[in-house]
Amino acid sequence: MNLAVFASGNGSNLQAIINSCRKGKIAADLKLVFSDRPAAYALTRARRAKVPSIVSLVPRDFPSREAYDQACVELLQREQIDLVVLAGYMRILSPLFIDAFRGRIMNIHPSLLPAFKGGHAIEDALAYGVRVTGVTVHFVDEQIDHGPIIAQAPVRILAQDTRETLAARIHRAEHRLYPQAVEMFVSGRLKICGRTVIPS
């Protein structure tokens, strides 16, 4: 099975997946790392890991969001990608992209969805005063942070937490949970039934 990881920034979840592939914990080929930002450190991680294909496409070079996503889909199809893993990829995928890989796109979000959707989940959890937040891995659909949930892990919020200290613990939980979810997909142990993902 061939994996593609999409990342826009540092790529720490990409690194967790690279490490799991190297150790044989994910029995798949990480064939492609893609970014919408040429300076993303995730691309440096991919080069160091000698990922076969490393691609950066700049959105402003395309006439529309759909044209950009069509180029991405064609790239993934040429590379025979089976699973797309979003790891800090900050662009919203168009319906065109989602239709091409429906049920084969994963994302990770730093909250226990459906709580605290959007790009400021950690800050929102702190501001709301909840005692527990966490991490969610889910399949991607047309709505933001909405698709069927694959796995979740709680992270307790401490009285002295800042955004930075909470984010550090959330990231550690992400680095454990995301490779596990990818491995479950790769090994054929996930079945989508409506909004429910049934592991086996």
N, C-alpha and C positions, 0 to 999 in steps of 0.2 A: 504494500500500500504506500502511496506517495503523499507526503504532507507538504503544504505550503503554509508558511507563517507570515502574516501581515503585521507590520509594526511601524509606528511613527516616531518612536522616541528611543529611550534607553535600551529597551529590549531585555529586561531582566527575566520576564516570563519566557521569552525566546531562549535565553540561556538555560533555564530550567528544562526546557524541552530538548535542547541540544544535549545536555548532560544525560537526560533519561534515554535518549536514543543511543548515545555512546555506550551506556551501561547495559543496553539490551532490555531496559524496562519498557520501552516502546518499540515493538517489533515492526518498524516502518522506516521508510527512507525519507529523511528531511531533504526534499529535492529543490525547494525554492524558498528564498526569503525575499519579501517584497516590501518596499516602503514608498510612501508618497512624499517623503522628505529625504533628499539626497544626503543631507548631513546627519541623518539619524544614526545614533551609536549602534543601534541594532544591526546595521549593515556591516559595521566593523566586527561585531561579534560573529556574524555569518562568515565573513572573509577568514577570520582566524580559525573557524571551525571547518573551513573548506567545503561549505555548502555548494553543491553543483551549480545552482543558478541564483544569482543575486541581482535583483532588478529594482530600479527606481524610476518611476514615471511621475512627472510633475503635472499636477492637475491643470495649471494655467496653460499648458501646452495643448489642451483639448478644448473644443468648442462648447462642450456641455458635460454635465455630470454623467449622463448616459453614455456619451462617447468615451469618456475616461473608463467607465466600468466595462464597456464593451471590449476595450483594449485589454483590460485585466482578465476578463473571462476568456478571451482568445489565448492569452498567455497561459492561463491555467489549463486550458484544454490541450494546448500544444505539449505541455509538460506532463499531461495525463495525471493531474492532481485529483486525489480521491477525497481529501479533507482539507478545508481551509480553516486555519487557526488564527483568530484575531488576538494579537497580544499587544495591547496598547495602540491599536490602529484607530486614529481619531476621526476618520471620515465615515459618514453614514452611507451604507451601501444602498444602491438603488434597487428597486424591484427587479430590474433586468438581471443584476448580479445574483440576487437572492433566488430568483427562479432557476437560474442556471445551476445552482449548487444547493437547492433546497434540501434541508436535513443533513447537509454536509458542511455547515459553517458553524464554528464554535466561537463563543466570546466569553471573557471573564470580566466580572464586575465587582468592585470593592464594596459590596453591601449584601445583605440578605434580601434579595429581590422577593417581592415587589417593592420593598422599602427603599427609599433613597435612590431613585433612578437618576440618570443624567451624569454630567461631567464633574459634579462636586459632591460625590456621595460621602466621602470621608468628612468633609467640613459640615455637610448637612447632618450627619449622624451626631457629631459633636454638638452642633448648635441645638439640636432637638433634645438632647439630654438622655438619649437611650443608654442603657447599660450594656447592651450587646449589639454588635454589628457583625460583619463577617464578609464572606466571599461567595459568589455564585458563578458557576459555569453553566452556560445555557446555549441552546441552539438559537441561531439568529433568524428572526422573521422581519416583516416590514415595519414593525413598531420598535421604538428604541427600548432596549433593555427589557424585552417582553417575551421572547421565545421560550419554548419548553425547557424547564430546569433539569439539568443533568446531575449536578452535585452542589452541595453547599457546605460551608464550614464556618462555625461561629468564632468570633473574636471578641473577647470581653473588653469593654472600655473602662480604663482605670481613672480614678479621680484626678490624678496628676497628668493625664494624657494631654499632649499637644497634637496638632495635626501631624507633625513629623514622627512622634513616637508611635502614634496609632497607625500611621501609614506603614511604618517599618514592620509592625506585627502583621498587618494585613498582607503585605507583600510576602512575608514568610509563609503565610497560609496559602497564598496564591501559588507559590512555587512548589508546594506539596500537592495541592489539589488539581492544578491544571494538567500536569503530566499524567496523573491517575485517570482523569476524565478522557484524555486523548487515547490512553492505552485501552480503556474500555470500548471506545469506538473502534479502534484498530482491530481489536480481538473479536468484534462482532457481538459485544455484550450489551448493546443499547438498542431499545426498540421504542419508537415514538408512537404513543397512542393519544391523539388529541394534544392536550396540554401536558400530558404525563409522559415522562421518560422512564421506561421500566428496565432496570439493570438485570442482568442474568449471570 
